[in-house]
């Protein structure tokens, strides 16, 4: 994590496929590259003073923090054009003042990947899981991150890959289309053993 004190912070808003969320990109590091944390509500944000402050805005319903951006999901019909200036000003002032992003000793937990929820796994399944993980990390995650979200491999079993979606991907109307038309097709093409891709909490 970078030392953000005494640094002029620039913040710009970037739209993504989820109309209810907005990505706020900064010129400072918030987390090491490849790590992220998703807060679906105030109660879950105990380890992030920044996220707690954002939840003080009554229209903020979800906060996702990644390497150099914060994705904010709104729970109101108010237009983003009215909300962006306030959020940009807050983020810029907070980070420039050296406000804590996370509590001391915080570490972003990367999702634990497995080939099955429980039990032993075969060498073949482990090898397939490794291929899938590499493809997601190298080809899929960078694109999803561009849209203000994150995707991580959760498990592989009997041809079915389960992934975990965070940030703007959570509740995004186009997430299921991207999942099936984009990610599933890519994995099927590159790893013939894969028959389906599903996401935690996303109904296809």
N, C-alpha and C positions, 0 to 999 in steps of 0.2 A: 504494500500500500504506500502511496506517495505522501510526502509531507506537503500538505496544501496551504500551510501558513505563509503569509506574506507573498501570495501569488495572485495575480489578477486572473480571476476565473471568468471564462466565457461560457455561456449556456445558450444553446439553441434548441428549439422544439422541432421535432421531426415526426410527421404523421406515419402511421403504419396501417396494415390491413384491418385492425380492430378499431372501429370508429369510437369506441368508448375509452380507448387508451391513447396516451401520447408519450413519445420518447424524448427525454431531455438529455441531450448530449453535452458533456463538459470536456474541457481541455486538461483535466486532472484525473488521476487514477483513484478509483474508489475501492476496487478489488483487483487481485491478480487476474490476468487474462485467463479466461476459461472458467472462472468461478462466478457464482451468482447466488442470490438469495431472494426468495419470494415471500412477501408478507400479505396474506389474504385479508387480514384485519388487524386492528390495534393490539389485540391480545397477543398475537403471534410476534409482535415487533419489540419484545422486551429487550432484545440484544442490539437494537439499532435506535439510538436517539434521533437520528435523522428521520427514519421512517415514522417514529412516534410523533415528531413535529409535523410531518406531512399529514398524518391522520387527524391533526387538529383542524385542518381545513374540512369543513363538514361535507364537501362534495367528493373527497378522496375516499375510494372504497378498496383500493389495492395498491401496493407499492412493490416494485421489483427493482433490485439494485444489481448491476453488473459492473464490468471492468471500468468503463468511463461514462456510464449513463444510468439514468433512473427512469423507469417506465411507470407512469401513474395512470391508474384506471379510475374513471369517475363514475359516481353513482347518482347522476343527476341529468336532467334534460338540458341544463345550461350548455351553451355553445363553447367550444374550446377557445374561440377567439376572445372570449371574455375571461377565461381562466388562465390562459398561458402567461400573460404579463405578470400576474400575481405570483404564479409558481416559479417563473424564471427569476424574478427579483428575489424571492425567498431563497431559492437554491444558491444563487450567486452570493448573496450576503452571508448565508450560513457557512458555506464552504470557505469563502474568503476569510471569514472570522476564525477559521480553524475549528469550527464546531465538530464534535465527534460524529463520525459516520456509524461506528459500531462501539460497543462497550469494550473495555480493555480485556484482552485475551480471547476475543471473538475469532472463530475460524469458520469459514464457509464450509459446510459439509457437502462434499460431492456425493450425489446419489450412489448407493452401492449397487453395482451391476451384478446380475446373476443369471444363470441359464434356467434356473427353476426357483420357485419361491422357497421350496424346501427339498431336502434329499440330495442324493449324489447326482452328479452329471457326467455324461459320457465325454470322452475326449473329442468326439466329433462335434457335439453340441458346444463345447467350450471353444473350439476352433471357429465355429460359425458365429458365436457371440462376439469373439474377438474381431472378426471381419466386419460385422455389423457396427460395432463400437467405433472402429477406425473410420468407416464410411460416414457415420453420423458426425464424428468429431471434425473430420477434414472437409466434408462437402456440405453437410446439412446445417450444422450448428452455426457456422459463420453467416449463412444466409438468414437463418431464423433470428440471430442476434441483430442483424441489420434492421429487422422489423420490430426490435424492442422486446424480444422474448428469448427463450432458451428451450432447448430440447436435450434430453439425456436418455441414454439407454437404461432400461430397468431390468428386462429379462428376456430370455428366449426359451421357448418350449414348443415342441411339436410343430415347428414351422411358423409359429406366431411370435412376432417381436412386439414387446410392450415398451412404450416410451413414456417419458414424463414431460409434460409441457408446462412452461412457466411464463410469467410476465404477460405481454400482450396476447400471447397465444391462448391464455386462459379465458374462455368465454368468447373467443373471436369467432364470428360467423364463418369466416373463410378457413378456419383451422382444420376442419374436417376435410375440406376439399384439398388443401395443401397436403394433409396427411395421406389421403388415399391416392390422389392423382400425381403428387410429386414424390413424396418420400417412399411410399410403398412401391411405386413403379421402379424407382432407382434401386432399392434394395433387392427387389425381385430380379432385376436385370443383372445386378452385380453378384448377388448371392442366391443362386437358384433354389436353395433349400428353403428360403423364406416364402411363405404362402400368404401372409397377412401381417399388417402393422396396425396395432391398436394403441390408443393413448389412455392413460389413467384419467378417469373422470370425464372423458369425451365420448359422447354417444354418436355413433355413425348412423 
